[in-house]
Amino acid sequence: MAGSVYGTLFQIMTWGESHGKGIGVTVDGCPAGLPLTEAQVQRYLDRRRPGQGRFATKRQEGDQVEILSGVFEGRTTGTPIAMEIRNKDQRSRDYGDIMDVYRPGHADYTFDQKFGFRDYRGGGRSSGRETAGRVAGGAVAALLLEAFGVKVQAYTRSVGNIQVAPERFDLEEMWQNPLYMPDKQAAAEAEDYLNQVMAQKDSAGGVVECVITGLPAGVGDPVFDKLDACLAKAMLSIGAVKGFEIGEGFGAALLTGNQDNDGFSLDADGRIQKTSNHAGGVLGGISDGSPVVFRAAIKATPSISRPQRSVTRQGEERELEIKGRHDPIIVPRAVVVVETMAALTAADLLLRSAVSRLDRLQAILTPGR
Ligand SMILES: Cc1cc2nc3c(=O)[nH]c(=O)nc-3n(C[C@H](O)[C@H](O)[C@H](O)COP(=O)(O)O)c2cc1C
């Protein structure tokens, strides 16, 4: 299938279907010498794993990653890093009813139109399960970024219309609730809201926010591969993501130039800094050294057990009730997907920025000459 490769210098290819034998990723372009263990990748995968808590699908997957290549004596070798996650809890028969009926909000109809044939067992490549490969690959990117002092952190900003309050924002709190919300009160309100939605056999959406700190100024290529353009593509490539904004985002359209512009000043050491960050850390598609702040809007889980209107492949109208096991909200499991896709984007563009200047190339290739 075309379109399974992401990145230029730091590249991933994900493979596998939700109900096939397994899923995985091949990372190409990771520099040699990066310390890497299965346990480090596993920590990221555990945040995406189903079967945890009341607001995630009950499908039980250990999501145990195995590194097949590209690592020797605990360090990357500079060759392709292949990682595999075997599927265990497929229960394909749950999906028998929807073999012929197009699920509203899913890719069933469009896959049939594109390929004329589709894996109906839970969406195949369009399934949220595909993102496990991205998370494994993105974990390597996040570890590479750490070597340069760059950190990527995502969290749930809102569930339905319940938002994290800036005055209560507490990053540590996100690890204390199943919604990964950095605000205890908002998380409690969101849980009440989700319980109501679930009682009505319905689902909910929300917004994930992500902050990249420590990214030096100068990352991102002008014109088509702008940092913000690449982040937008990375986010919108995640199933169920319906919107992207950076900095003030859509709100920028409501501000005057005087309100929106970030001034420049000098810090105590004479270094250039910005007086505010309405731009979200990107000017002209290039990082400006301040935190890169962006958001991804995630729709409500399309699989709901309420009766819905649909049509079969054979062209008959049919009422559909989806059985199976599904997240009432995708947002909490998508947090680490947003984070790792951002890490992949930042790592790729950071490596690319190393070759954008003659003085840097001379420092790398002919040091001391
Ligand atoms: C991490 C993750 C988990 C998901 N889990 C589910 C799920 O349990 N049930 C479901 O109906 N959709 C789930 N989805 C969303 C569907 O895969 C997606 O909405 C569908 O393929 C249609 O694509 P689109 O919404 O981008 O148009 C999940 C998506 C992600 C990123």
The ligand as an ORCA input file, in Angstrom:
! r2SCAN-3c Opt
* xyz 0 1
  C      -5.092      5.496     18.874
  C      -6.369      5.378     18.093
  C      -7.352      4.484     18.532
  C      -8.566      4.365     17.850
  N      -9.502      3.504     18.325
  C     -10.708      3.431     17.700
  C     -11.734      2.582     18.229
  O     -11.553      1.874     19.245
  N     -12.918      2.567     17.598
  C     -13.162      3.350     16.477
  O     -14.263      3.320     15.969
  N     -12.225      4.149     15.965
  C     -11.003      4.219     16.532
  N     -10.044      5.046     16.015
  C     -10.370      5.946     14.868
  C     -10.539      5.289     13.518
  O      -9.414      4.506     13.205
  C     -10.758      6.383     12.434
  O     -11.684      7.322     12.877
  C     -11.264      5.748     11.157
  O     -10.278      4.929     10.602
  C     -11.679      6.782     10.103
  O     -10.650      7.671      9.809
  P     -10.856      9.253      9.915
  O     -11.602      9.503     11.194
  O      -9.467      9.835      9.959
  O     -11.644      9.714      8.717
  C      -8.803      5.175     16.676
  C      -7.806      6.048     16.237
  C      -6.602      6.177     16.938
  C      -5.575      7.156     16.452
*
